Amino acid sequence: MKARKCDRCGKFHDYYTPTEETGNANALRLMGATQATAKNAGWYDLCEDCMKELTSFLNTPSAPPEEPAEPPV
């Protein structure tokens, strides 16, 4: 078995089976896309804890924008 190192936290980890809690993934690939092309921007190996945090972040609805403060009169 190959040891892996998390590209986020640096922790060494073994292969883990993807689950719903990890977004059914155990690695991350970033892409740069336009309407005509897509380019690989790199692979990232994440430990199970970091993948769970990423999945939680991606599934959390964003907060509504804050109302601008009234300028002083």
Buried (B, 14 or more C-beta within 10 A) or exposed (E): EEEBEBBBEEEEBEEEEEBEEBBEEBEBEEEEEEEEEEEEEEEBBBBBBBBBBBBEEEEEEEEEEEEEEEEEE
